[in-house]
């Protein structure tokens, strides 16, 4: 292995440790494929027939994976029945349509229109009004005490 490393040649060991251990040397331009190495490691001989057989097996595996993937893809869920038909006795046909229409807020609460109830003041103005109100209450309580 050391000599092959120095000479830039590929070396692979095959066989069992004590019985049939041997080293096969390959030139870099004729490097073995992974399939060829796996056959040689398992104790087989590499030839064109085995190469074609492995190629067919690889193609078959790819086809099986594609088939499995197609089967695993989610199919669109189609319910057996429409839930609106099932619960029609509870929600009714027309009530659901009326509820689905655009709803508008009640513009009157009591006798005063809701537009008049909205506060148009800024935050600063509101805080100033609150402080003024507190100051007036303190003055009134101070006047009552006197």
KAJO-V322153 format. One record per residue. N is the residue number from 0. RES is the residue in one letter. SS is DSSP state (~ for helix, > for strand, _ for the rest). PHI is phi in degrees with one decimal (999 if undefined). PSI is psi in degrees with one decimal (* if undefined). Layout:
# KAJO-V322153
N:RES:SS:PHI:PSI / N:RES:SS:PHI:PSI
This chain:
# KAJO-V322153
0:X:_:999:-40.3 / 1:X:~:-64.2:-41.7 / 2:X:~:-63.7:-40.2 / 3:X:~:-66.4:-37.3 / 4:X:~:-63.0:-41.5 / 5:X:~:-66.6:-38.2 / 6:X:_:-87.5:3.7 / 7:X:_:56.7:46.5 / 8:X:_:-120.2:144.3 / 9:X:>:-83.8:134.4 / 10:X:>:-131.1:130.9 / 11:X:>:-127.6:140.6 / 12:X:>:-99.7:138.1 / 13:X:>:-134.2:161.0 / 14:X:_:98.4:175.5 / 15:X:_:-82.0:157.9 / 16:X:_:-58.3:-49.2 / 17:X:_:-100.5:-26.1 / 18:X:_:-88.8:-60.4 / 19:X:_:-129.8:40.5 / 20:X:_:-75.3:127.3 / 21:X:>:-148.7:161.8 / 22:X:>:-115.6:134.2 / 23:X:>:-113.9:132.6 / 24:X:>:-109.0:134.7 / 25:X:>:-125.3:143.6 / 26:X:_:-73.0:153.9 / 27:X:~:-60.3:-38.8 / 28:X:~:-72.3:-15.7 / 29:X:~:-115.9:41.2 / 30:X:_:-64.5:141.2 / 31:X:_:-76.4:153.1 / 32:X:_:-81.5:169.3 / 33:X:~:-63.6:-37.7 / 34:X:~:-63.3:-42.4 / 35:X:~:-63.9:-42.5 / 36:X:~:-63.5:-40.9 / 37:X:~:-65.9:-37.6 / 38:X:~:-65.0:-45.6 / 39:X:~:-64.9:-36.0 / 40:X:~:-68.6:-30.0 / 41:X:_:-83.3:2.3 / 42:X:_:91.7:7.7 / 43:X:_:-91.2:175.0 / 44:X:_:-108.2:142.7 / 45:X:_:-94.5:127.6 / 46:X:_:-149.0:177.8 / 47:X:~:-66.0:-32.7 / 48:X:~:-63.4:-44.6 / 49:X:~:-65.7:-38.7 / 50:X:~:-61.4:-43.9 / 51:X:~:-66.8:-38.6 / 52:X:~:-63.0:-45.4 / 53:X:~:-65.4:-36.2 / 54:X:~:-63.6:-43.0 / 55:X:~:-63.7:-41.4 / 56:X:~:-62.9:-40.0 / 57:X:~:-64.6:-42.5 / 58:X:~:-64.0:-40.7 / 59:X:~:-63.5:-41.0 / 60:X:~:-63.8:-40.5 / 61:X:~:-63.5:-41.5 / 62:X:~:-63.4:-41.6 / 63:X:~:-64.8:-40.5 / 64:X:~:-63.3:-42.2 / 65:X:~:-62.6:-41.9 / 66:X:~:-64.1:-43.6 / 67:X:~:-62.8:-42.1 / 68:X:~:-64.1:-40.3 / 69:X:~:-64.6:-38.0 / 70:X:~:-71.7:-31.9 / 71:X:~:-79.4:-19.2 / 72:X:_:-59.6:140.5 / 73:X:_:-68.7:135.4 / 74:X:_:-94.8:145.9 / 75:X:_:-62.1:132.1 / 76:X:_:-75.8:125.9 / 77:X:_:-120.5:115.4 / 78:X:_:-69.9:156.3 / 79:X:_:-71.8:-34.9 / 80:X:_:-143.4:163.7 / 81:X:_:-85.9:128.1 / 82:X:~:-66.1:-27.2 / 83:X:~:-65.1:-37.6 / 84:X:~:-68.4:-36.4 / 85:X:~:-66.0:-40.4 / 86:X:_:-105.4:23.6 / 87:X:~:-60.4:-34.8 / 88:X:~:-66.9:-20.7 / 89:X:~:-92.2:-45.3 / 90:X:~:-98.8:-20.0 / 91:X:_:74.8:167.0 / 92:X:_:-87.3:-48.6 / 93:X:~:-78.7:-31.9 / 94:X:~:-63.0:-37.9 / 95:X:~:-67.6:-37.9 / 96:X:~:-67.5:-40.3 / 97:X:~:-66.9:-38.2 / 98:X:~:-69.4:-28.4 / 99:X:~:-76.2:-19.3 / 100:X:_:-66.4:158.4 / 101:X:_:-61.6:127.9 / 102:X:_:-99.0:144.3 / 103:X:_:-119.4:147.2 / 104:X:_:-69.4:149.6 / 105:X:_:-66.7:123.9 / 106:X:_:-80.7:-13.8 / 107:X:>:-122.9:131.1 / 108:X:>:-118.0:105.8 / 109:X:_:76.8:-137.8 / 110:X:_:-94.4:-14.3 / 111:X:>:-99.6:131.4 / 112:X:>:-62.7:147.2 / 113:X:~:-66.4:-25.7 / 114:X:~:-61.8:-34.5 / 115:X:~:-73.3:-17.9 / 116:X:~:-88.2:-9.4 / 117:X:_:-78.2:137.7 / 118:X:_:-83.6:120.0 / 119:X:_:-96.9:-0.9 / 120:X:_:-77.4:157.1 / 121:X:_:-79.5:169.3 / 122:X:~:-63.2:-43.3 / 123:X:~:-61.9:-42.4 / 124:X:~:-65.4:-40.0 / 125:X:~:-63.5:-44.6 / 126:X:~:-63.8:-40.0 / 127:X:~:-64.2:-39.9 / 128:X:~:-64.6:-39.5 / 129:X:~:-65.0:-44.5 / 130:X:~:-61.4:-41.1 / 131:X:~:-62.6:-41.6 / 132:X:~:-64.4:-42.6 / 133:X:~:-63.1:-41.6 / 134:X:~:-63.0:-41.4 / 135:X:~:-64.4:-41.5 / 136:X:~:-63.5:-40.4 / 137:X:~:-65.1:-39.2 / 138:X:~:-65.7:-41.1 / 139:X:~:-65.5:-41.9 / 140:X:~:-68.2:-32.7 / 141:X:~:-69.9:-37.4 / 142:X:~:-68.6:-35.3 / 143:X:~:-68.9:-36.4 / 144:X:~:-68.1:-29.1 / 145:X:_:-77.7:*
